[in-house]
Amino acid sequence: MIPPKQAGGKPATKLWFSKDAKPICAVLLMHNCVRTCLVSLDGEIYAQNNADFPKDLSLADEAFRVLSGCIERTVTSVDLPVLGIGVAVGGMINTETGSIVGLSLAPCLDGFPIGAELSKKFGVPVCVDQDARALLVGDRWFGKGRGRKNFAVVYTGEVLGVALYLDGHLYRGPAGAGGEIGHTIVQVNGSVCKCGRRGCWETIATLRWLRDEARVRGLPQPASLDSRRLLFLANQGVKGAED
């Protein structure tokens, strides 16, 4: 929307997406599961599905079978043509090629050309990006980032991801490498990270650390604790949760 100038001109016209536009199939691909939904361009969700990967997952073809099956159930559940598929991956990706560079907890998917394979199977355009950047785009359109020129999103789960919105633009870095700061060392003599170094940011800001701390502090059901339940416990005054 372009505001009218002081010198005159027509008043600004608000633009938004048509409710009759084709929906998008949104996909979240993690190391252990896939979640899909069919969503309109104004954010209305028409259908949702999810599927878990086998615990002994070792082949990319097997992972793709689970992934594509979950997508197919979603796109065929509503009698609407699909505009395209957007995939958010919980790992390092190459945004120029639409391929997975590395998924540390599911190494069988390292190097997998997920964008090309999904486009070939479903015959629609496919956009692949990192999960934290997808979260940032959602916040930019529908959340706390609306109207802001600069903000950041930090995603904490099994791993840690960061996305940056700088001067009105999503920062991806060369080939999508921007924001990969989970393995920045923040504690010189910290715990050993799965990457082999000590004191990475991921060692003190992911679910593994959170659940280890919950056990030490005696919080209930530490093995399934996440940030949302931690906040709930703190608000309920459970001993140790606020600390």
Backbone as CSV, one residue per row, in Angstrom:
resi,resn,N_x,N_y,N_z,CA_x,CA_y,CA_z,C_x,C_y,C_z
1,MET,0.843,-1.183,0.000,0.000,0.000,0.000,0.883,1.240,0.000
2,ILE,0.714,2.145,-0.971,1.506,3.369,-1.086,0.669,4.538,-0.593
3,PRO,1.122,5.267,0.439,0.325,6.381,0.956,0.300,7.533,-0.040
4,PRO,-0.777,8.341,-0.033,-0.844,9.490,-0.933,0.196,10.531,-0.545
5,LYS,0.701,11.249,-1.521,1.684,12.288,-1.261,0.990,13.567,-0.830
6,GLN,1.744,14.441,-0.159,1.183,15.705,0.296,0.731,16.574,-0.862
7,ALA,1.370,16.370,-2.009,1.024,17.192,-3.169,-0.322,16.811,-3.765
8,GLY,-0.887,15.704,-3.320,-2.183,15.282,-3.847,-2.128,13.870,-4.379
9,GLY,-3.133,13.505,-5.146,-3.207,12.150,-5.687,-4.330,11.375,-5.032
10,LYS,-4.621,10.221,-5.580,-5.711,9.404,-5.058,-5.336,8.826,-3.694
11,PRO,-6.319,8.609,-2.825,-6.029,7.986,-1.526,-5.564,6.553,-1.719
12,ALA,-4.808,6.067,-0.763,-4.265,4.711,-0.851,-5.388,3.677,-0.867
13,THR,-5.185,2.636,-1.635,-6.147,1.533,-1.710,-5.564,0.308,-1.029
14,LYS,-6.292,-0.239,-0.066,-5.826,-1.429,0.619,-6.011,-2.655,-0.289
15,LEU,-4.986,-3.470,-0.348,-5.019,-4.681,-1.164,-4.887,-5.899,-0.269
16,TRP,-5.603,-6.978,-0.599,-5.473,-8.226,0.155,-5.762,-9.379,-0.784
17,PHE,-5.514,-10.590,-0.314,-5.687,-11.759,-1.156,-7.161,-12.121,-1.300
18,SER,-7.524,-12.593,-2.467,-8.889,-13.036,-2.709,-9.149,-14.351,-1.971
19,LYS,-10.326,-14.483,-1.369,-10.692,-15.722,-0.694,-10.897,-16.870,-1.689
20,ASP,-11.058,-16.534,-2.968,-11.252,-17.558,-3.989,-9.931,-18.019,-4.610
21,ALA,-8.815,-17.448,-4.151,-7.519,-17.831,-4.711,-7.164,-19.269,-4.319
22,LYS,-6.327,-19.898,-5.111,-5.903,-21.267,-4.806,-5.135,-21.304,-3.480
23,PRO,-5.364,-22.322,-2.657,-4.639,-22.433,-1.391,-3.232,-22.994,-1.592
24,ILE,-2.453,-22.942,-0.531,-1.087,-23.460,-0.525,-1.006,-24.630,0.440
25,CYS,-0.253,-25.645,0.076,0.035,-26.737,1.005,1.311,-26.377,1.761
26,ALA,1.176,-26.154,3.061,2.317,-25.802,3.904,2.844,-27.056,4.591
27,VAL,4.163,-27.208,4.603,4.796,-28.423,5.137,5.876,-28.031,6.141
28,LEU,5.851,-28.682,7.310,6.939,-28.568,8.269,7.637,-29.914,8.341
29,LEU,8.891,-29.941,7.934,9.669,-31.184,7.912,10.712,-31.138,9.017
30,MET,10.548,-32.016,10.011,11.506,-32.135,11.098,12.240,-33.473,10.978
31,HIS,13.173,-33.726,11.879,13.967,-34.956,11.791,13.152,-36.208,12.090
32,ASN,12.043,-36.024,12.841,11.286,-37.204,13.266,9.842,-37.228,12.779
33,CYS,9.401,-36.174,12.111,7.998,-36.123,11.703,7.800,-35.094,10.597
34,VAL,6.617,-35.135,10.021,6.219,-34.137,9.030,4.805,-33.690,9.365
35,ARG,4.541,-32.399,9.245,3.216,-31.837,9.460,2.820,-31.049,8.225
36,THR,1.580,-31.193,7.816,1.113,-30.505,6.610,-0.226,-29.836,6.880
37,CYS,-0.502,-28.777,6.145,-1.826,-28.165,6.198,-2.107,-27.479,4.868
38,LEU,-3.375,-27.374,4.549,-3.827,-26.655,3.364,-4.367,-25.325,3.857
39,VAL,-3.777,-24.230,3.394,-4.092,-22.923,3.961,-4.370,-21.912,2.857
40,SER,-5.378,-21.071,3.069,-5.703,-20.015,2.112,-4.671,-18.907,2.209
41,LEU,-4.667,-18.021,1.225,-3.683,-16.943,1.216,-3.953,-15.896,2.291
42,ASP,-5.139,-15.943,2.919,-5.387,-15.030,4.034,-5.315,-15.756,5.375
43,GLY,-4.752,-16.979,5.384,-4.437,-17.647,6.638,-5.455,-18.628,7.153
44,GLU,-6.528,-18.911,6.423,-7.525,-19.874,6.888,-7.062,-21.294,6.578
45,ILE,-7.082,-22.163,7.579,-6.633,-23.542,7.412,-7.817,-24.427,7.035
46,TYR,-7.682,-25.130,5.890,-8.741,-26.005,5.401,-8.576,-27.451,5.857
47,ALA,-7.327,-27.902,5.982,-7.085,-29.305,6.331,-5.695,-29.441,6.948
48,GLN,-5.527,-30.451,7.816,-4.243,-30.700,8.460,-3.979,-32.200,8.531
49,ASN,-2.696,-32.560,8.464,-2.282,-33.952,8.631,-0.891,-33.978,9.252
50,ASN,-0.518,-35.103,9.820,0.850,-35.278,10.310,1.223,-36.748,10.230
51,ALA,2.521,-36.995,10.198,3.022,-38.369,10.128,4.396,-38.424,10.783
52,ASP,4.674,-39.526,11.473,5.971,-39.732,12.103,6.865,-40.568,11.204
53,PHE,8.158,-40.267,11.236,9.124,-41.113,10.557,9.436,-42.331,11.439
54,PRO,9.809,-43.451,10.821,10.266,-44.595,11.631,11.465,-44.197,12.490
55,LYS,11.544,-44.739,13.694,12.647,-44.378,14.590,13.998,-44.821,14.054
56,ASP,14.003,-45.842,13.188,15.255,-46.317,12.603,15.424,-45.813,11.164
57,LEU,14.903,-44.621,10.890,14.965,-44.054,9.534,16.409,-43.982,9.038
58,SER,16.652,-44.583,7.872,18.021,-44.602,7.342,18.084,-44.329,5.846
59,LEU,16.923,-44.254,5.178,16.904,-44.049,3.737,16.087,-42.815,3.376
60,ALA,16.627,-41.997,2.469,15.915,-40.801,2.025,14.624,-41.168,1.301
61,ASP,14.646,-42.263,0.534,13.448,-42.692,-0.197,12.300,-43.016,0.761
62,GLU,12.637,-43.621,1.899,11.611,-43.958,2.889,11.022,-42.687,3.499
63,ALA,11.893,-41.718,3.789,11.421,-40.449,4.327,10.538,-39.724,3.318
64,PHE,10.924,-39.774,2.050,10.136,-39.095,1.020,8.773,-39.760,0.849
65,ARG,8.714,-41.065,1.007,7.428,-41.760,0.911,6.474,-41.277,2.002
66,VAL,6.976,-41.155,3.236,6.146,-40.663,4.342,5.743,-39.214,4.098
67,LEU,6.701,-38.397,3.679,6.445,-36.982,3.423,5.407,-36.778,2.325
68,SER,5.609,-37.412,1.176,4.698,-37.222,0.050,3.314,-37.796,0.345
69,GLY,3.257,-38.874,1.121,1.970,-39.434,1.497,1.172,-38.488,2.369
70,CYS,1.852,-37.821,3.296,1.189,-36.851,4.170,0.682,-35.652,3.363
71,ILE,1.483,-35.199,2.408,1.062,-34.091,1.558,-0.142,-34.489,0.716
72,GLU,-0.102,-35.697,0.152,-1.199,-36.146,-0.713,-2.519,-36.234,0.041
73,ARG,-2.469,-36.717,1.278,-3.696,-36.779,2.078,-4.258,-35.394,2.321
74,THR,-3.385,-34.430,2.451,-3.826,-33.052,2.735,-4.420,-32.386,1.504
75,VAL,-3.739,-32.484,0.372,-4.201,-31.767,-0.824,-5.425,-32.409,-1.453
76,THR,-5.661,-33.684,-1.164,-6.833,-34.358,-1.733,-8.035,-34.357,-0.787
77,SER,-7.855,-33.807,0.424,-8.952,-33.806,1.384,-9.975,-32.714,1.098
78,VAL,-9.591,-31.745,0.259,-10.489,-30.645,-0.111,-10.498,-30.547,-1.630
79,ASP,-11.650,-30.337,-2.201,-11.781,-30.286,-3.663,-11.377,-28.908,-4.178
80,LEU,-10.077,-28.599,-4.021,-9.544,-27.319,-4.471,-8.193,-27.545,-5.133
81,PRO,-7.912,-26.884,-6.256,-6.576,-26.976,-6.854,-5.554,-26.245,-5.977
82,VAL,-4.335,-26.726,-5.963,-3.303,-26.159,-5.099,-2.397,-25.222,-5.886
83,LEU,-2.124,-24.055,-5.308,-1.243,-23.079,-5.951,0.207,-23.542,-5.943
84,GLY,0.623,-24.142,-4.845,1.997,-24.595,-4.714,2.223,-25.215,-3.353
85,ILE,3.459,-25.614,-3.094,3.834,-26.244,-1.826,4.976,-25.438,-1.210
86,GLY,4.818,-25.097,0.054,5.875,-24.426,0.801,6.398,-25.352,1.871
87,VAL,7.714,-25.579,1.890,8.313,-26.524,2.828,9.262,-25.793,3.767
88,ALA,9.003,-25.912,5.067,9.906,-25.384,6.092,10.666,-26.563,6.680
89,VAL,11.989,-26.507,6.619,12.832,-27.637,7.025,13.590,-27.280,8.299
90,GLY,13.580,-28.190,9.263,14.318,-27.980,10.501,15.779,-28.352,10.357
91,GLY,16.461,-27.674,9.467,17.877,-27.948,9.229,18.443,-26.937,8.251
92,MET,19.668,-27.146,7.798,20.299,-26.248,6.835,19.819,-26.602,5.434
93,ILE,19.448,-25.580,4.672,18.984,-25.824,3.309,19.639,-24.842,2.345
94,ASN,19.655,-25.229,1.075,20.139,-24.353,0.010,18.914,-23.778,-0.688
95,THR,18.650,-22.497,-0.488,17.446,-21.889,-1.051,17.524,-21.736,-2.560
96,GLU,18.733,-21.766,-3.120,18.876,-21.617,-4.570,18.520,-22.912,-5.304
97,THR,18.826,-24.048,-4.690,18.556,-25.333,-5.338,17.331,-26.041,-4.758
98,GLY,16.839,-25.562,-3.606,15.710,-26.225,-2.967,16.069,-27.582,-2.395
99,SER,17.318,-27.743,-1.962,17.777,-29.029,-1.435,18.190,-28.884,0.027
100,ILE,18.179,-30.004,0.747,18.593,-30.028,2.143,20.110,-30.167,2.208
101,VAL,20.766,-29.230,2.869,22.216,-29.318,3.038,22.539,-30.280,4.166
102,GLY,21.847,-30.128,5.286,22.100,-30.995,6.421,20.948,-30.997,7.402
103,LEU,20.562,-32.187,7.845,19.552,-32.363,8.884,20.219,-33.262,9.916
104,SER,20.829,-32.630,10.925,21.777,-33.343,11.788,21.172,-34.553,12.486
105,LEU,19.888,-34.503,12.817,19.261,-35.617,13.517,18.651,-36.640,12.554
106,ALA,18.699,-36.355,11.245,18.258,-37.309,10.218,19.216,-37.207,9.039
107,PRO,20.461,-37.676,9.214,21.493,-37.487,8.190,21.194,-38.158,6.852
108,CYS,20.246,-39.084,6.808,19.916,-39.725,5.533,19.324,-38.721,4.543
109,LEU,18.856,-37.567,5.035,18.269,-36.551,4.163,19.289,-35.499,3.724
110,ASP,20.529,-35.590,4.189,21.565,-34.633,3.781,21.750,-34.683,2.268
111,GLY,21.646,-33.530,1.618,21.823,-33.440,0.178,20.592,-33.785,-0.636
112,PHE,19.484,-34.094,0.016,18.289,-34.531,-0.715,17.627,-33.358,-1.439
113,PRO,17.363,-33.475,-2.759,16.751,-32.376,-3.533,15.234,-32.326,-3.327
114,ILE,14.798,-31.949,-2.171,13.400,-32.066,-1.799,12.483,-31.220,-2.670
115,GLY,12.938,-30.016,-3.041,12.114,-29.148,-3.875,11.828,-29.756,-5.233
116,ALA,12.862,-30.240,-5.894,12.707,-30.827,-7.224,11.861,-32.091,-7.186
117,GLU,12.048,-32.917,-6.157,11.312,-34.182,-6.072,9.816,-33.933,-5.817
118,LEU,9.495,-32.977,-4.965,8.085,-32.680,-4.701,7.427,-32.029,-5.910
119,SER,8.145,-31.153,-6.596,7.594,-30.503,-7.787,7.317,-31.540,-8.876
120,LYS,8.220,-32.517,-9.019,8.039,-33.573,-10.021,6.837,-34.455,-9.686
121,LYS,6.644,-34.741,-8.410,5.562,-35.639,-8.005,4.191,-34.963,-8.080
122,PHE,4.107,-33.696,-7.653,2.807,-33.045,-7.544,2.527,-32.034,-8.660
123,GLY,3.523,-31.716,-9.472,3.313,-30.855,-10.627,2.984,-29.415,-10.307
124,VAL,3.466,-28.913,-9.160,3.230,-27.520,-8.779,4.559,-26.914,-8.316
125,PRO,4.656,-25.575,-8.287,5.880,-24.946,-7.773,6.089,-25.283,-6.296
126,VAL,7.352,-25.419,-5.905,7.696,-25.738,-4.518,8.731,-24.735,-4.018
127,CYS,8.470,-24.164,-2.855,9.420,-23.250,-2.213,9.943,-23.922,-0.951
128,VAL,11.266,-23.970,-0.792,11.884,-24.614,0.362,12.684,-23.575,1.138
129,ASP,12.480,-23.536,2.457,13.239,-22.607,3.294,13.445,-23.224,4.665
130,GLN,14.259,-22.569,5.461,14.531,-23.038,6.812,13.349,-22.718,7.716
131,ASP,13.100,-23.548,8.741,11.890,-23.404,9.547,11.809,-22.066,10.280
132,ALA,12.927,-21.565,10.785,12.892,-20.285,11.498,12.537,-19.139,10.555
133,ARG,13.010,-19.208,9.315,12.663,-18.150,8.357,11.185,-18.230,7.971
134,ALA,10.655,-19.431,7.865,9.222,-19.576,7.603,8.410,-19.001,8.757
135,LEU,8.878,-19.228,9.983,8.212,-18.661,11.161,8.246,-17.135,11.107
136,LEU,9.381,-16.585,10.680,9.494,-15.135,10.575,8.510,-14.573,9.553
137,VAL,8.357,-15.249,8.412,7.407,-14.779,7.395,5.987,-14.778,7.964
138,GLY,5.653,-15.812,8.736,4.345,-15.846,9.372,4.147,-14.685,10.324
139,ASP,5.173,-14.382,11.125,5.090,-13.240,12.035,5.021,-11.922,11.268
140,ARG,5.701,-11.871,10.137,5.693,-10.643,9.326,4.285,-10.352,8.796
141,TRP,3.553,-11.391,8.400,2.213,-11.195,7.828,1.122,-11.150,8.883
142,PHE,1.234,-12.024,9.899,0.106,-12.209,10.804,0.429,-11.990,12.281
143,GLY,1.689,-11.756,12.643,2.064,-11.710,14.056,2.679,-10.402,14.498
144,LYS,3.614,-10.512,15.436,4.222,-9.332,16.063,5.108,-8.529,15.115
145,GLY,5.469,-9.119,13.982,6.352,-8.414,13.059,5.648,-7.482,12.087
146,ARG,4.321,-7.454,12.100,3.590,-6.599,11.149,3.952,-5.137,11.366
147,GLY,4.349,-4.486,10.258,4.680,-3.071,10.310,6.093,-2.764,10.757
148,ARG,6.870,-3.776,11.142,8.250,-3.543,11.595,9.233,-3.693,10.433
149,LYS,10.296,-2.880,10.468,11.329,-2.966,9.439,12.476,-3.872,9.868
150,ASN,12.652,-4.065,11.177,13.746,-4.890,11.685,13.257,-5.707,12.883
151,PHE,13.406,-7.014,12.817,13.136,-7.870,13.974,13.765,-9.238,13.732
152,ALA,13.797,-10.027,14.779,14.398,-11.367,14.692,13.450,-12.391,15.295
153,VAL,13.578,-13.617,14.850,12.832,-14.746,15.392,13.837,-15.795,15.842
154,VAL,13.641,-16.312,17.058,14.463,-17.403,17.566,13.561,-18.605,17.775
155,TYR,13.890,-19.716,17.129,13.117,-20.957,17.250,13.905,-21.938,18.100
156,THR,13.294,-22.415,19.183,13.965,-23.400,20.022,13.156,-24.687,20.035
157,GLY,13.836,-25.790,19.826,13.228,-27.113,19.850,14.344,-28.104,20.086
158,GLU,14.385,-29.166,19.285,15.511,-30.091,19.358,16.801,-29.393,18.936
159,VAL,16.666,-28.417,18.055,17.793,-27.586,17.624,17.388,-26.126,17.789
160,LEU,18.291,-25.228,17.453,18.013,-23.799,17.584,18.207,-23.121,16.235
161,GLY,17.237,-22.293,15.866,17.333,-21.562,14.607,16.995,-20.096,14.802
162,VAL,17.589,-19.259,13.993,17.367,-17.811,14.074,17.104,-17.280,12.673
163,ALA,16.153,-16.346,12.563,15.875,-15.678,11.293,15.873,-14.176,11.523
164,LEU,16.319,-13.427,10.516,16.488,-11.979,10.644,15.705,-11.243,9.563
165,TYR,14.998,-10.209,9.964,14.295,-9.316,9.045,14.968,-7.964,9.164
166,LEU,15.705,-7.558,8.130,16.553,-6.377,8.196,16.159,-5.361,7.132
167,ASP,15.847,-4.146,7.585,15.511,-3.045,6.687,14.403,-3.434,5.702
168,GLY,13.394,-4.137,6.214,12.244,-4.477,5.391,12.410,-5.698,4.511
169,HIS,13.467,-6.503,4.741,13.704,-7.681,3.902,14.121,-8.874,4.757
170,LEU,13.648,-10.056,4.390,14.087,-11.286,5.031,15.518,-11.579,4.597
171,TYR,16.414,-11.742,5.568,17.814,-11.999,5.263,18.056,-13.508,5.180
172,ARG,18.472,-13.979,4.030,18.749,-15.400,3.843,20.242,-15.707,3.785
173,GLY,21.051,-14.753,3.404,22.477,-15.014,3.281,22.788,-15.778,2.008
174,PRO,24.069,-16.001,1.703,24.456,-16.721,0.490,23.866,-18.128,0.467
175,ALA,23.051,-18.426,-0.555,22.437,-19.753,-0.747,21.622,-20.203,0.459
176,GLY,21.146,-19.244,1.275,20.307,-19.597,2.415,21.067,-19.925,3.682
177,ALA,22.322,-19.477,3.787,23.142,-19.812,4.953,22.998,-18.807,6.093
178,GLY,22.223,-17.747,5.911,22.081,-16.727,6.951,21.310,-17.242,8.155
179,GLY,21.702,-16.781,9.354,20.999,-17.148,10.569,21.428,-18.459,11.192
180,GLU,22.412,-19.127,10.614,22.871,-20.405,11.164,23.839,-20.132,12.322
181,ILE,23.286,-19.745,13.469,24.142,-19.338,14.591,23.972,-20.233,15.819
182,GLY,23.272,-21.362,15.656,23.084,-22.272,16.772,24.389,-22.839,17.292
183,HIS,25.399,-22.899,16.429,26.685,-23.449,16.850,27.724,-22.360,17.073
184,THR,27.237,-21.146,17.382,28.113,-20.091,17.884,28.465,-20.415,19.332
185,ILE,29.739,-20.354,19.693,30.163,-20.700,21.053,29.845,-19.540,21.992
186,VAL,29.052,-19.827,23.020,28.659,-18.799,23.994,29.158,-19.119,25.397
187,GLN,29.635,-20.352,25.615,30.243,-20.744,26.890,31.553,-21.462,26.581
188,VAL,32.658,-20.809,26.917,33.963,-21.348,26.527,34.185,-22.753,27.083
189,ASN,33.782,-22.987,28.324,33.972,-24.295,28.949,32.635,-25.003,29.152
190,GLY,31.699,-24.781,28.218,30.363,-25.344,28.345,30.297,-26.825,27.992
191,SER,29.063,-27.330,27.911,28.840,-28.743,27.614,29.251,-29.071,26.179
192,VAL,29.537,-30.344,25.958,29.897,-30.802,24.620,28.640,-30.826,23.756
193,CYS,28.711,-30.213,22.583,27.595,-30.168,21.641,27.664,-31.389,20.718
194,LYS,26.551,-31.700,20.077,26.549,-32.838,19.145,27.451,-32.600,17.940
195,CYS,27.848,-31.329,17.716,28.771,-31.036,16.622,30.214,-31.324,17.003
196,GLY,30.456,-31.595,18.312,31.801,-31.928,18.765,32.502,-30.809,19.511
197,ARG,31.994,-29.586,19.407,32.608,-28.471,20.120,31.931,-28.265,21.473
198,ARG,32.498,-27.384,22.278,31.936,-27.094,23.595,31.252,-25.721,23.602
199,GLY,30.155,-25.654,24.344,29.548,-24.363,24.643,28.775,-23.706,23.529
200,CYS,28.318,-24.478,22.521,27.490,-23.877,21.464,26.181,-23.366,22.065
201,TRP,25.575,-22.385,21.392,24.311,-21.821,21.861,23.259,-22.922,21.995
202,GLU,23.295,-23.917,21.118,22.318,-25.003,21.175,22.401,-25.798,22.478
203,THR,23.570,-25.791,23.141,23.714,-26.585,24.361,23.008,-25.953,25.547
204,ILE,22.594,-24.690,25.448,21.925,-24.039,26.580,20.583,-23.420,26.187
205,ALA,20.068,-23.750,25.005,18.819,-23.102,24.583,17.924,-24.029,23.772
206,THR,18.055,-25.334,23.961,17.212,-26.283,23.230,16.504,-27.191,24.228
207,LEU,15.652,-28.068,23.718,14.857,-28.927,24.592,15.734,-29.861,25.437
208,ARG,16.852,-30.306,24.877,17.717,-31.201,25.656,18.191,-30.514,26.925
209,TRP,18.671,-29.272,26.785,19.124,-28.517,27.956,17.961,-28.251,28.906
210,LEU,16.816,-27.825,28.346,15.661,-27.489,29.167,15.215,-28.686,30.009
211,ARG,15.184,-29.853,29.405,14.712,-31.046,30.109,15.734,-31.544,31.131
212,ASP,17.030,-31.388,30.805,18.058,-31.722,31.793,17.938,-30.818,33.015
213,GLU,17.727,-29.528,32.790,17.560,-28.582,33.897,16.302,-28.892,34.699
214,ALA,15.237,-29.296,34.006,13.980,-29.624,34.692,14.172,-30.800,35.639
215,ARG,14.981,-31.784,35.224,15.250,-32.922,36.098,16.022,-32.476,37.345
216,VAL,17.018,-31.631,37.133,17.827,-31.146,38.254,16.971,-30.368,39.244
217,ARG,16.014,-29.585,38.739,15.189,-28.730,39.595,13.918,-29.410,40.079
218,GLY,13.722,-30.663,39.686,12.587,-31.422,40.189,11.244,-31.016,39.629
219,LEU,11.205,-30.510,38.400,9.934,-30.137,37.784,9.173,-31.396,37.339
220,PRO,7.845,-31.328,37.319,7.062,-32.509,36.935,7.231,-32.855,35.463
221,GLN,7.287,-34.159,35.167,7.379,-34.690,33.811,8.465,-33.984,32.977
222,PRO,9.697,-34.019,33.444,10.761,-33.284,32.742,11.021,-33.784,31.320
223,ALA,10.795,-35.071,31.059,11.119,-35.633,29.744,10.265,-35.069,28.625
224,SER,9.100,-34.506,28.958,8.219,-33.955,27.927,8.065,-32.437,28.025
225,LEU,8.902,-31.801,28.825,8.787,-30.358,29.023,9.174,-29.591,27.765
226,ASP,8.390,-28.536,27.453,8.778,-27.599,26.400,8.544,-26.183,26.931
227,SER,8.844,-25.183,26.108,8.777,-23.797,26.577,7.363,-23.397,26.984
228,ARG,6.371,-23.884,26.241,4.987,-23.525,26.560,4.587,-24.044,27.936
229,ARG,4.922,-25.326,28.212,4.535,-25.885,29.514,5.374,-25.288,30.636
230,LEU,6.612,-24.940,30.341,7.438,-24.279,31.350,6.801,-22.954,31.761
231,LEU,6.322,-22.186,30.791,5.671,-20.919,31.095,4.419,-21.150,31.937
232,PHE,3.661,-22.196,31.590,2.460,-22.528,32.358,2.827,-22.861,33.804
233,LEU,3.863,-23.683,33.996,4.283,-24.059,35.345,4.759,-22.846,36.133
234,ALA,5.472,-21.937,35.469,5.943,-20.733,36.151,4.770,-19.859,36.588
235,ASN,3.781,-19.725,35.724,2.601,-18.924,36.063,1.780,-19.557,37.183
236,GLN,1.875,-20.896,37.322,1.162,-21.583,38.384,1.949,-21.602,39.697
237,GLY,3.144,-21.021,39.664,3.958,-20.938,40.881,4.647,-22.228,41.267
238,VAL,4.828,-23.154,40.307,5.507,-24.418,40.608,6.965,-24.137,40.946
239,LYS,7.414,-24.707,42.061,8.754,-24.439,42.553,9.813,-24.806,41.508
240,GLY,10.716,-23.885,41.238,11.817,-24.109,40.304,11.528,-23.696,38.883
241,ALA,10.258,-23.559,38.508,9.928,-23.249,37.115,10.346,-21.844,36.733
242,GLU,10.095,-20.876,37.604,10.452,-19.501,37.258,11.956,-19.329,37.131
243,ASP,12.712,-19.983,38.033,14.179,-19.917,37.943,14.662,-20.533,36.638
